[in-house]
Amino acid sequence: MKKIISPLFLLVGCSLYAQEMYTGKIVDEQKQPLVGAEVFWEGNTESTITDEEGNFSIPIESGKNIGVFYENEEQLFPLPSDSSNTITFKSQLFSTDINQLKEVTITDRRPSLRKVNSPFNAMQMTGKELLKAACCNLAESFETNPSIDVNFSDAVTGNKQIKMLGLTSPYILIAEENIPSVRGASQAYGLSFTPGTWVENILITKGMGPVINGYESISGQINTELIKPNNDIPFFLNLYGSTDARVETNAHYNHRFNDKWSSSLFLHGNSRLVKNDHNHDGFLDNPLGEQINVMNRWQYQNIEKGWVGFASARYMKDDKWGGEKDFKPSLRSLQKDVWGYQIKTERLDLNAKVGYVFPEMPFQSMGLQLAYSDHDQNSYFGNRWYDINQKSFYANYIFQSIINNTKNKFSLGSSFTWDQYRENLALSSATKEHRIDNSAGIFAEYHYDNLTNFSLIAGGRIDYHNRMGVFATPRLHLRYNPWKDTTIKASVGRGKRLANIFAENQNLMASNRTFMIATEHGNFEDLNPEIAWNFGGSIAQKFRLFNRNADLSVDFYRTTFENQIVTDIDSSSHQVLFYNLEGKSFANSMQVDFNFQPINHLQLRTSYKYYDIQTDYLSGRMMQVLQAKNRLFANAEFTTHEAENGAHWRFDLTYNWFSKQRLPSSQDNAIHNQWAAFSNPYSTLNAQITRVFSKTFEVYVGGENLTDYQQKRVIFGGENPFGQDFDSSIVYAPIFGRMIYAGLRFKVL
């Protein structure tokens, strides 16, 4: 380590001068500015986005071509020789007759995981990154990303949960094309409802997100951009199968009617129909079931008049069941001789977006987002049931312009959210929870960029909620480049949300714990809104190591709760208690990343994370359960030279190490159903090999948990699953062993 750190500090010490920036403009063949085009230096991992006038600013890197990525096309340009620094982006997809498709293939050479040059501490995962693992849905898309922690939520449903900055997904604003999507009723399983092949890119923002997207974000934001009809290829097919008996099919059909209208049809189906019990505990390792997912998207754009619009409709039906090997699903059977569960979900999503760029003022635009969803889940776990229906409507209007010049930009808007919840449950006793939540708010955001070394985004919103009243949400983000190749970012902000305690803790239903609201009256209404402040920042340094590109970054974030709904599974191993925080609750997160390219075509990414997460429970202050305090991550990606027809090999290897984790108290259980106070450290290894035969066909084979590490016991009290000791929620490591998968991808370009 000394040999690495010393050259770094020597470089920093010799580079204490203001960072030079290159400013320019991107236009199309009609000399109209390209808004939202991505600009980067060839071979670099950092990029920036053009503004409403097509202008951009990026730290200078001498001797390199400048790259532009726009609407799924990438082009490299030498620096313009004239003083205007204007680059003309000429689309290669269409000839002069825009309805006649040219026979060209676009090759994306950009890094698949890269930082975004903005005041937000954001990182973008492209579709290429999602291809590096067995990515079948959004919940499985983060295995190669060190910023997100992924683990199984319990030992029977096969569901995966994610964490950011040490906090679970309810504290992350998860959006689809900037429309909040995984929330409320879909919080537990919603990430598995978006197939990975539908995703164009994912933007991960640490800390408070922008106020434009709402007030609920606390630890971060994940925004998924789906493939746009105007950018999609005519046909795509993905077939997948694995040794855990899972098979999957994805097909995309796209048609461009003319230069204004295009449409895509996305089809997804997966099933698992073979029972597996490799650990011989009498329970299925994975759920059986099937999912059907269909979406139709339409896109309209009229560049001359400044209009662009999207409309989509999606229907999803998901049915999964599991439990003891002899269990046979029959909804509402509530059997008492064989334990099992079944979760049946149907969901309908409708949304529309329309945007307008003023032709005479390309720096000025406005947009309207509308979304409706109907989520219906019927489920039971053993002899207990839980049903929830959520109908939601969302509207968001945004107006953007400048103040005098493009250094000073602002956004104004208003939003409205309406949610109707109907919950029927019998966990400790039969209960009905019917309620309506609605909120209306206004927001404003100011963006300043001096186009050299400093930018900020200051925002705030005021909302009225029928259960939370009137409240304010302030947020501030800063970026500063004190010297060459160094970037400092900082943020602070406030978030507020209402906890949906039953929907968000469905993993605990796969146990026989009784659910209790431990407040004065024991009512749902006694639980106050959750309020938290998040602040932190990062520093990143790029440098040359052994004459090769490298970068080092460190970030630290702290989340402090004014109020939190404490989910207490420590006071009793037979209960889960919910109550308002009395005392302190905080989460400290530190992450150190080191990335290095030792040779051509080989990219190494390493990361270390440290967590300190503590809460005052009824029994005193304790660390968060099922959370490793230390984690190591390493990823190696190697790609061979690409032949003229696109043929090449891709190799990917991911290693994770997790330190011990605190386990909740089990003192109320019988001796043989008790567990240790802490788990053992463990590590996992995933790998994938892809053979690309041409620009249209490739096959891949890979494996997860190749070290075959398994948690020794994942179900407690399984000999009597209707007894009070039964619990399948104490999961800290892989619950089944090595898994091998294979698949193919076929495209029509």
VEXSEGU-499143 format. One record per residue (C-alpha): z, x, y. Coordinates in steps of 0.05 Angstrom, whole numbers, padded with zeros to 5 digits, always signed. Layout:
! VEXSEGU-499143
ZXY ...
! end
This chain:
! VEXSEGU-499143
+00000+00000+00000 +00015+00058+00047 -00057+00081+00043 -00081+00012+00064 -00031-00003+00119 -00035+00064+00156 -00110+00060+00172 -00099-00011+00195 -00047+00007+00246 -00087+00067+00268 -00146+00021+00280 -00104-00029+00318 -00074+00026+00361 -00144+00051+00379 -00171-00018+00394 -00127-00045+00449 -00181-00071+00494 -00208-00140+00510 -00254-00166+00457 -00326-00172+00477 -00359-00239+00464 -00432-00257+00453 -00452-00323+00485 -00517-00359+00472 -00550-00426+00460 -00583-00459+00400 -00641-00508+00411 -00692-00543+00367 -00768-00540+00371 -00766-00593+00426 -00718-00549+00465 -00662-00600+00454 -00593-00570+00443 -00566-00569+00372 -00497-00599+00373 -00449-00578+00318 -00492-00522+00289 -00452-00467+00255 -00463-00396+00283 -00441-00333+00248 -00458-00259+00240 -00495-00241+00177 -00445-00226+00121 -00384-00247+00161 -00332-00298+00139 -00317-00326+00209 -00360-00375+00247 -00362-00419+00308 -00393-00486+00326 -00441-00502+00382 -00418-00551+00435 -00452-00612+00466 -00501-00567+00503 -00516-00523+00443 -00475-00466+00472 -00432-00420+00431 -00389-00359+00439 -00371-00310+00383 -00340-00240+00381 -00395-00186+00382 -00412-00149+00318 -00464-00095+00333 -00525-00083+00290 -00525-00151+00255 -00570-00211+00255 -00541-00276+00278 -00542-00335+00230 -00548-00409+00243 -00531-00464+00193 -00552-00535+00211 -00564-00596+00167 -00562-00556+00102 -00610-00503+00128 -00592-00431+00142 -00634-00382+00183 -00622-00311+00207 -00647-00287+00275 -00649-00220+00311 -00614-00222+00378 -00659-00251+00433 -00690-00199+00478 -00688-00243+00540 -00627-00255+00583 -00622-00329+00566 -00596-00313+00495 -00631-00377+00471 -00647-00383+00397 -00697-00434+00373 -00680-00464+00305 -00744-00487+00271 -00733-00533+00212 -00766-00509+00148 -00755-00573+00110 -00810-00615+00142 -00879-00600+00167 -00910-00629+00230 -00918-00694+00192 -00844-00705+00182 -00855-00751+00122 -00889-00695+00083 -00837-00651+00049 -00853-00578+00045 -00842-00539-00019 -00788-00493+00007 -00719-00478-00020 -00658-00465+00023 -00611-00411-00001 -00541-00413+00028 -00516-00341+00035 -00455-00359+00075 -00385-00343+00046 -00359-00403+00009 -00290-00399+00042 -00285-00378+00115 -00243-00386+00176 -00265-00429+00234 -00266-00398+00303 -00225-00450+00341 -00153-00459+00365 -00138-00495+00300 -00115-00452+00242 -00171-00480+00198 -00210-00457+00138 -00273-00488+00111 -00290-00494+00037 -00364-00505+00025 -00395-00538-00035 -00405-00468-00065 -00330-00458-00068 -00322-00523-00107 -00371-00498-00159 -00325-00439-00177 -00278-00481-00220 -00276-00542-00264 -00279-00585-00202 -00287-00656-00225 -00252-00691-00167 -00218-00675-00101 -00150-00664-00134 -00181-00607-00174 -00218-00575-00116 -00163-00528-00092 -00152-00483-00152 -00186-00425-00116 -00154-00437-00048 -00087-00402-00035 -00068-00449+00023 -00059-00508-00024 -00010-00512-00082 -00032-00555-00141 +00011-00578-00200 +00018-00636-00248 +00061-00692-00221 +00087-00711-00290 +00076-00698-00364 +00040-00762-00385 -00010-00787-00331 -00048-00721-00323 -00045-00732-00248 -00045-00671-00201 -00008-00669-00135 -00020-00621-00078 +00026-00588-00027 +00013-00553+00040 +00066-00511+00074 +00112-00531+00017 +00108-00606+00032 +00076-00658-00013 +00013-00696+00003 +00045-00755+00041 +00058-00705+00097 -00015-00684+00098 -00066-00726+00134 -00121-00732+00083 -00186-00759+00114 -00257-00771+00093 -00305-00755+00150 -00246-00761+00198 -00226-00830+00172 -00156-00829+00140 -00168-00844+00066 -00113-00822+00017 -00052-00860+00043 -00006-00916+00024 -00025-00946-00043 -00074-00890-00059 -00025-00834-00044 -00008-00819-00117 -00078-00821-00149 -00127-00825-00091 -00149-00752-00094 -00178-00765-00163 -00223-00820-00135 -00271-00773-00099 -00318-00735-00145 -00327-00662-00128 -00403-00664-00130 -00403-00714-00072 -00369-00664-00026 -00408-00622+00024 -00348-00584+00052 -00273-00590+00061 -00237-00569+00125 -00165-00549+00115 -00122-00545+00178 -00051-00517+00175 +00002-00546+00220 -00009-00606+00265 -00080-00633+00267 -00116-00663+00327 -00087-00727+00357 -00157-00758+00352 -00144-00772+00278 -00076-00804+00285 -00002-00790+00289 +00016-00783+00215 -00003-00710+00203 +00058-00665+00196 +00044-00605+00152 -00032-00604+00159 -00097-00640+00151 -00152-00641+00098 -00218-00671+00120 -00273-00680+00069 -00346-00685+00091 -00391-00719+00041 -00464-00700+00030 -00507-00732+00085 -00568-00773+00064 -00611-00736+00115 -00593-00669+00083 -00592-00688+00009 -00643-00668-00043 -00683-00722-00080 -00643-00716-00145 -00582-00681-00173 -00551-00685-00242 -00486-00654-00266 -00461-00660-00338 -00392-00635-00358 -00350-00632-00421 -00284-00598-00440 -00242-00584-00501 -00190-00635-00477 -00242-00689-00495 -00263-00703-00423 -00336-00718-00409 -00366-00731-00341 -00433-00749-00310 -00454-00745-00237 -00522-00765-00210 -00547-00768-00138 -00611-00802-00116 -00637-00793-00046 -00697-00822-00009 -00720-00808+00062 -00759-00868+00086 -00783-00837+00152 -00757-00790+00206 -00702-00840+00224 -00677-00873+00160 -00652-00842+00095 -00607-00865+00039 -00568-00836-00020 -00541-00867-00083 -00483-00831-00117 -00463-00848-00189 -00402-00821-00225 -00372-00835-00292 -00319-00800-00334 -00281-00816-00397 -00231-00787-00446 -00228-00824-00512 -00200-00773-00562 -00124-00766-00570 -00093-00697-00563 -00022-00676-00578 -00025-00600-00583 +00049-00590-00569 +00068-00639-00625 +00119-00677-00584 +00092-00745-00604 +00062-00759-00536 -00010-00751-00514 -00023-00688-00473 -00075-00724-00430 -00087-00796-00413 -00144-00835-00445 -00188-00877-00401 -00250-00881-00360 -00274-00885-00288 -00336-00914-00256 -00351-00895-00184 -00412-00918-00144 -00429-00905-00071 -00490-00921-00029 -00498-00886+00039 -00547-00898+00095 -00562-00854+00154 -00601-00869+00217 -00617-00819+00271 -00661-00823+00333 -00658-00755+00366 -00701-00775+00425 -00656-00833+00444 -00591-00800+00423 -00568-00848+00369 -00541-00831+00300 -00507-00877+00251 -00478-00880+00181 -00459-00937+00135 -00433-00934+00065 -00405-00979+00011 -00365-00954-00049 -00336-00988-00111 -00289-00952-00159 -00256-00976-00223 -00207-00931-00258 -00168-00947-00322 -00123-00897-00356 -00068-00902-00407 -00025-00858-00450 +00045-00847-00479 +00064-00842-00551 +00007-00829-00600 +00013-00897-00632 +00012-00935-00566 -00045-00985-00556 -00055-01010-00485 -00046-01083-00471 -00030-01099-00399 +00038-01131-00392 +00054-01120-00465 +00120-01087-00445 +00130-01062-00516 +00199-01038-00536 +00181-01002-00600 +00126-00955-00575 +00128-00926-00505 +00064-00924-00464 +00036-00936-00395 -00028-00963-00366 -00055-00958-00295 -00115-01001-00275 -00143-00991-00206 -00201-01023-00169 -00221-01002-00099 -00273-01024-00050 -00290-00983+00012 -00336-01002+00069 -00345-00959+00131 -00393-00949+00188 -00400-00897+00243 -00445-00897+00303 -00452-00842+00355 -00490-00836+00420 -00508-00772+00458 -00531-00786+00530 -00602-00759+00533 -00596-00736+00605 -00527-00708+00593 -00525-00676+00524 -00454-00652+00536 -00430-00725+00538 -00424-00770+00477 -00386-00827+00447 -00373-00852+00377 -00343-00911+00340 -00314-00909+00269 -00299-00972+00229 -00270-00974+00159 -00244-01027+00111 -00213-01016+00042 -00183-01060-00012 -00141-01022-00062 -00113-01060-00122 -00069-01027-00175 -00036-01059-00235 +00008-01015-00278 +00066-01011-00324 +00109-00954-00351 +00145-00971-00415 +00180-01038-00403 +00175-01032-00327 +00117-01051-00283 +00090-01034-00214 +00033-01071-00178 +00008-01057-00109 -00048-01084-00066 -00066-01055+00001 -00118-01082+00048 -00133-01037+00108 -00176-01038+00170 -00186-00978+00215 -00223-00970+00281 -00228-00909+00325 -00268-00901+00390 -00279-00831+00421 -00312-00811+00487 -00326-00737+00500 -00350-00702+00562 -00338-00641+00607 -00303-00626+00672 -00352-00587+00717 -00375-00541+00660 -00371-00532+00585 -00310-00488+00591 -00271-00552+00605 -00281-00609+00557 -00242-00672+00543 -00238-00729+00494 -00211-00799+00507 -00205-00857+00460 -00166-00911+00426 -00151-00930+00354 -00126-00989+00314 -00098-00992+00243 -00080-01054+00202 -00048-01049+00133 -00026-01107+00089 +00018-01087+00030 +00037-01130-00030 +00082-01096-00080 +00111-01127-00143 +00156-01082-00184 +00210-01083-00238 +00240-01013-00239 +00314-01028-00235 +00306-01103-00220 +00247-01147-00203 +00229-01138-00130 +00174-01161-00082 +00157-01120-00020 +00105-01155+00023 +00093-01129+00093 +00042-01117+00147 +00038-01053+00187 -00006-01049+00248 -00012-01000+00305 -00054-00992+00367 -00058-00929+00409 -00094-00888+00461 -00104-00813+00461 -00130-00757+00504 -00148-00685+00487 -00166-00628+00534 -00204-00567+00508 -00209-00503+00549 -00249-00442+00528 -00262-00383+00575 -00318-00361+00528 -00287-00292+00520 -00218-00287+00489 -00177-00350+00502 -00181-00424+00485 -00133-00482+00478 -00131-00554+00457 -00076-00597+00488 -00071-00669+00465 -00026-00729+00464 -00027-00801+00444 +00016-00862+00456 +00019-00915+00401 +00052-00983+00391 +00071-01000+00320 +00099-01067+00299 +00156-01033+00260 +00164-00967+00298 +00155-00991+00369 +00125-00948+00424 +00124-00873+00414 +00088-00810+00437 +00055-00755+00397 +00044-00689+00435 +00006-00629+00405 -00017-00561+00430 -00062-00508+00397 -00078-00438+00425 -00125-00382+00406 -00124-00312+00437 -00163-00249+00422 -00121-00192+00453 -00168-00138+00427 -00228-00127+00383 -00228-00163+00316 -00158-00191+00326 -00144-00266+00331 -00077-00297+00347 -00067-00372+00339 -00007-00416+00353 +00008-00491+00350 +00065-00540+00361 +00067-00615+00353 +00103-00678+00331 +00086-00726+00275 +00113-00794+00255 +00102-00837+00193 +00130-00894+00151 +00146-00874+00080 +00119-00917+00023 +00174-00897-00025 +00148-00932-00087 +00074-00915-00080 +00090-00843-00063 +00137-00832-00122 +00099-00862-00180 +00110-00798-00220 +00183-00817-00225 +00164-00883-00257 +00146-00844-00319 +00221-00839-00332 +00278-00887-00341 +00311-00871-00275 +00333-00931-00235 +00306-00934-00164 +00359-00947-00112 +00357-00951-00036 +00423-00919-00018 +00433-00949+00051 +00485-00996+00080 +00449-01059+00058 +00405-01028+00004 +00342-01057+00036 +00274-01027+00047 +00280-01044+00121 +00340-00997+00127 +00295-00937+00119 +00277-00907+00186 +00210-00875+00204 +00202-00802+00186 +00196-00756+00247 +00182-00682+00245 +00163-00624+00290 +00117-00569+00264 +00106-00503+00299 +00078-00436+00278 +00018-00391+00283 -00023-00335+00253 -00050-00266+00268 -00114-00241+00235 -00144-00171+00238 -00213-00150+00214 -00224-00076+00200 -00263-00026+00158 -00231+00002+00095 -00268+00057+00057 -00327+00038+00102 -00327-00033+00075 -00308-00100+00108 -00236-00123+00101 -00188-00169+00136 -00113-00182+00137 -00078-00244+00163 -00007-00269+00166 +00016-00339+00185 +00084-00372+00191 +00101-00445+00200 +00166-00484+00205 +00174-00559+00198 +00239-00590+00221 +00255-00663+00209 +00290-00708+00259 +00291-00759+00203 +00266-00757+00132 +00269-00806+00075 +00305-00763+00024 +00283-00773-00048 +00345-00751-00086 +00340-00738-00161 +00400-00691-00161 +00458-00739-00151 +00445-00769-00220 +00395-00752-00274 +00390-00827-00288 +00375-00849-00217 +00329-00835-00158 +00361-00849-00091 +00326-00861-00025 +00364-00854+00040 +00357-00832+00112 +00370-00758+00126 +00440-00742+00149 +00440-00670+00170 +00382-00621+00168 +00317-00614+00130 +00267-00559+00143 +00210-00522+00109 +00192-00450+00126 +00126-00423+00099 +00096-00354+00105 +00029-00331+00078 -00003-00262+00077 -00078-00257+00060 -00118-00194+00046 -00192-00199+00033 -00237-00141+00015 -00309-00128-00006 -00306-00062-00045 -00379-00063-00066 -00439-00106-00053 -00436-00175-00086 -00362-00168-00102 -00311-00206-00060 -00236-00200-00071 -00185-00248-00042 -00110-00239-00049 -00051-00277-00022 +00025-00278-00022 +00065-00339-00003 +00139-00347+00011 +00176-00414+00019 +00245-00432+00043 +00252-00508+00039 +00322-00538+00044 +00350-00608+00053 +00419-00637+00063 +00430-00684+00003 +00491-00727-00011 +00518-00670-00053 +00503-00616-00001 +00446-00572+00023 +00399-00549-00032 +00330-00519-00041 +00273-00566-00056 +00264-00579-00130 +00202-00558-00169 +00179-00510-00114 +00168-00435-00128 +00198-00393-00073 +00145-00338-00084 +00073-00342-00105 +00018-00291-00115 -00056-00308-00116 -00118-00266-00130 -00191-00285-00136 -00251-00242-00153 -00322-00267-00144 -00382-00227-00167 -00455-00248-00159 -00513-00208-00185 -00576-00196-00145 -00618-00259-00138 -00689-00257-00166 -00748-00287-00130 -00743-00351-00169 -00668-00356-00153 -00643-00332-00221 -00576-00296-00221 -00506-00293-00252 -00441-00314-00220 -00372-00292-00245 -00306-00319-00219 -00235-00301-00238 -00171-00332-00208 -00100-00308-00222 -00035-00343-00201 +00037-00322-00209 +00096-00368-00193 +00169-00347-00187 +00226-00388-00215 +00236-00459-00190 +00299-00500-00180 +00304-00558-00228 +00344-00622-00212 +00412-00634-00243 +00413-00660-00315 +00488-00663-00324 +00488-00738-00340 +00442-00729-00400 +00463-00716-00471 +00470-00642-00486 +00405-00637-00525 +00368-00670-00466 +00393-00624-00412 +00352-00568-00380 +00367-00503-00345 +00382-00498-00271 +00319-00457-00259 +00251-00451-00292 +00221-00386-00317 +00168-00349-00276 +00098-00356-00303 +00026-00339-00290 -00042-00370-00303 -00113-00344-00308 -00177-00384-00296 -00248-00359-00304 -00319-00384-00300 -00388-00355-00314 -00450-00388-00285 -00521-00372-00305 -00572-00395-00253 -00640-00397-00288 -00679-00421-00227 -00669-00456-00161 -00667-00522-00199 -00627-00509-00263 -00562-00474-00281 -00508-00477-00335 -00435-00457-00331 -00377-00444-00379 -00305-00431-00361 -00233-00436-00380 -00167-00456-00348 -00099-00428-00367 -00132-00374-00408 -00064-00340-00419 -00045-00404-00456 +00022-00411-00420 +00057-00478-00432 +00122-00507-00408 +00163-00507-00472 +00189-00578-00464 +00156-00628-00418 +00187-00694-00441 +00262-00703-00447 +00292-00759-00488 +00226-00771-00523 +00261-00788-00588 +00285-00852-00553 +00236-00865-00496 +00271-00930-00477 +00338-00895-00470 +00368-00873-00405 +00354-00798-00417 +00278-00807-00421 +00243-00767-00366 +00173-00738-00363 +00174-00719-00288 +00207-00650-00295 +00142-00610-00294 +00138-00541-00263 +00082-00508-00304 +00020-00525-00346 +00036-00580-00396 -00018-00561-00445 -00051-00496-00465 -00119-00464-00457 -00176-00510-00438 -00250-00491-00444 -00305-00528-00409 -00381-00525-00400 -00434-00561-00361 -00502-00560-00329 -00532-00576-00262 -00604-00598-00250 -00638-00609-00183 -00703-00636-00158 -00718-00603-00091 
! end
